[in-house]
Every structure is written in structure tokens, then in C-alpha cells.
Amino acid sequence: MEEIQNIKPRKYQEEIFETCREKNCLVVLPTGIGKTLVALMLATDRMKKFPESKIMFLAPTKPLAQQHLDYFKKHLPELYATLELFTGKTEAEKRKKLWQNADIIFSTPQCISNDVKNSMYDLKDVSLLIEDECHRCMKNYSYTYVASEYKKQARNPRILGLTASPGSDKARIKKIVDNLNIEAVEIRTRESEDVKEYLQELKFEVVKVDFPPEFDEIRVLLKKIFDKKTEELRSRKLLFMPPTKKYLLETQHKIMHSISMGNKHFNLLLGASACAQAIKLQHALELLETQTLSSFLSYIQDLFSQAEKKESKAVQNLVKQAEFNQAYIKSREIEARKIEHPKLARLKEIVEEELKQNPRIRAIIFAQYRDTLLTINKALNSIKNINARIFVGQAKKENEKGETTGLSQREQQEIIHDFSLGKINILCASQIGEEGLDIPEVNTVIFYEPVPSEIRKIQRAGRTARLMKGKLIMLVTKKTRDESYYWAAFQKEKKMKQAIEDIQKEFDEKEKIKQENNKQKKLFE
């Protein structure tokens, strides 16, 4: 493709592109092995076919949209096309003008969705709609609205959906397929023969730690109240499924919905309190089992302060319980004895070992909670030659100790810049480090805890072993939910591959029938 500069497509990218030229396509590729190049190839192809048309590239966040724009700028000849970034900060009238003159528009879906709703411009001249991280194309998300308007308005529609993982649920994948009018699926994994040769070796290691008996004593106390509350929900005929976080939240939603509709029956009101307490206990148990003692304590103290401010009746009832107070006293004693969750010490050892093997270490450590990240960051910065930094989203959050976390997009970009220069050698990242952002390749990715989501597991793992050898290390606390989360993601990933293969087969069957019908038609003509 003579229009593209400084980069040569790989064979699998060319094959995927050929499918995308002919059909609306869902492309499932691991992070960092070239989804954006497929989008670029298709964009230049559509502009050649429809010279007066526009291309629209949507991404869920502004930094990601900016990243795609920079990539196109780098690989398209100067003056080839007018590229514009749309953000909510650009005044609507100005966006209207930019739309008239732009050839390729990069934007968040919310921005385009609002403009189309307000009839600022229409989508009839858009010959290609690209939706990145399209596993978000569900329910009422702006992605879905823009796609449905595009299907109605465009004269020459073509849709490209990009994701590292659309999820494991076949019905969910089908919903994405329907929302985007997908006619073909192209999937590659790290194991695909045509991808393997371009990737570096990835070593995967599960590091197991024991759950300390002192922590187990606290767990037993909290579990006692938790079991009482879930039993109460069952006897009130409000909970029919296992008391997992997911089902408890669904139950709470149903109860609150009934109450808001005017049903103030005492069974529901008491059930609402029991359910709220069960959810709080479930969260406390997760912190105790999988995170750090300090994040667990911080949460318990937060519950005490909520009760003191009389913010919630359920929390007031919870902190009155004898077992809850015993659990708090025990955790304070453990803290005074300087006992922490064994994962933290093991993590330090792993980082020290990695540093010995490679003084130019560059690693990302993923953890679910900000309090945990603060503790990890502090522990790692005590190691000589380690400069770790917290990498989290924009929302400003303050914990019980008065420590505030939250980074503006500018601060996030600065940290990524310093990380790419090697000034920072470890990122302690929350979920924001998983999706899309152009974080330089790392040689080690460490999961502080397994995540039960296959989408998030695949995105975390995709941060390493692309251009250089990589290691993926997962910390698992024995006899805790860490183990079940690990297996949940493993099974869901297998299910995802099977679900996509099934959908691919269905498309192939439809294609065969279509070709057969065309043959028959020709015979009768």
C-alpha cells in the first residue's frame, strides 16, 4: 500500500484487511500486535474508493483517540488527508465547521452521539466507521447509538470493530455483532500460527502464597456475619443464587427498584439492610484475602466513620455487631505486630530478583484498588534503583489517611513519557493501564491478584512479550477467592475462543447458502 509510510503490514494483517474490505468485520487481536494498522489500511482503501467521503475513528477515551490520530499522522503522507480530533472541550459550533473540512475524524463516541442527536451534522458521507474497544458496544452506550444512526444514514457504509477480547458470553458477542452489523469475524491469539513468529517468548508463572492464620481468624469472624445476612436474604425469599458479589448487587438492585416503585413492605426494607451489609462484608473479605492489611483496615475505618455520621442505617447496624468489632481489634493487633499480607513481601522479592537479572527493568504491577497501589508503591520505592509511580484514572479519591489519588490526562501522559525514557521503571497501575493506552512495552507484568474477567486478563497480559521477551507473574493467595478468580478467567478465555469460532462458523454457513442461492438463480436466468 503505497499510501502508508514507515511500516510494512504483516501477512495476517493483510489477510484481515482483505476480509474488512468486503464485509463489516469484528477484528479480535491481542493488544500490541497491530489492530490500528488494519484500521489505517482500510481507511486509505475506503478513501480511494469514495474520494469525497469521510472516515470516523471512535475510541472510548480522549487519550486513546489522540493516540490513534498520532499513529495515522505518522504513517500517512503529509497533506494526504485532514485529520481532526473532536473532544467535548471543542465548542459545538467549531466542531460543526471542523466536520465540513475534515477527512478523518477521531473522537469519543459521546461527542459524536451528542452532535448527531443535535443535528449538528449527519453521517451520510462517512464511508468507514471504526469502533475501537468495541466490546463496550452494548446497551445504551453512545457507541451503539452512533452505530445505529450510521447504519441508517450512510450512503456507503462499512464498519470495523476492534477489540482484544469481546468477552466469553456468546449472547454478548452476538449483541456486539448485531449492534455493529458485523458480517465476518477475524480472530488471532498469541498461539495463532501466523502471529506466533512475530511475538517474543512469554513466560507465565503463578506464585502462590499462604493465607496467614492470623488473617484467617478475622475472616472467620466476618464470614459468620456474612452467612447470617445471606441466610436472612434467602429466608425472606430475596436471594436465590450463590451469594457472590455479582448476585448480591443484582439482588440489591431489584430490592431498591421495588422500594422506589412504592413497595415499602417491611420484608423488603429489612432485606435491603441485610443485602447492603452482605455487600460491604463481601468487599471487606475480598480486601482481607487478596489485597493488603492496610487497605482492609482503611475500609473498616471508613465504615466506622460512615456509621458515626449516620450515613447509612445498614452500616450502623453492621459496626454494632460483636464479631465485626472483634475482627477490627484483631486486625489492629496484627498491624501493631507489623504483619502484612504475604503477597507484599513476595512482590518485593520478585521485583528485587527481576532487577538483579535485568538492571534496566521495566514492569507494570496491576492491582484492583487504589489503597493497595499506594501500599505497593511505597514498598517498591524502598528498593534501591527502583522508581515506582502510581498510574490511576482521573477521579480524585481520598482515603482514610487523607492520601489523595487521581491523575489528570496531562499527568498520565507525563508519567507514560517518563516511563518510556526509563526515568520511572515501575508503574503501579489500576484498570486504566489495561485498556488501549500507548504504554511502552514492558519486560514484566505482575498481577497482584487474578481478575475474574477474561477481557481484563487478556488486556493486562498484552502489555508484554511483543517486541522483547516477557514475563507474566500472577500472585495467588491459597484457599481464598484468588484461586476461584484465576480459574474463572481461565475458563472464560477458553469459552470466548469457542464462542467466536461458533459465530465464525455461522457466518461461513450463511455465506455458503448465499453462494448456493446465487448459483441456482443463474441457472434459472
Secondary structure, DSSP 4 states (H G I P E B T S, - for coil): -TT--S----HHHHHHHHHHHHS-EEEE--TTSSHHHHHHHHHHHHHHHSTT-EEEEE-SSHHHHHHHHHHHHHHS-TTSS-EEEE-TTS-HHHHHHHHHH-SEEEE-HHHHHHHHHTTS--STTEEEEEEETGGG--TT-HHHHHHHHHHHH-SS--EEEEES---S-HHHHHHHHHHTT--EEEE--TT-HHHHTTS--EEEEEEEEPPPHHHHHHHHHHHHHHHHHHHHHHHTT---S---HHHHHHHHHHHHHHHHTT---HHHHHHHHHHHHHHHHHHHHHHHHHS-HHHHHHHHHHHHHHHHTT--HHHHHHHHSHHHHHHHHHHHHHHHTT---HHHHHHHHHHHHHHHH-TT--EEEE-S-HHHHHHHHHHHTTSTT--EEEE--S--EE-TT--EE---HHHHHHHHHHHHHTSS-EEEE-GGGTSS--PPPBSEEEESS--S-HHHHHHHHTTBSSSS-EEEEEEEETTSHHHHHHHHHHHHHHHHHHHHHHHHHHHHHHHHHHHHHHHHHHHH-
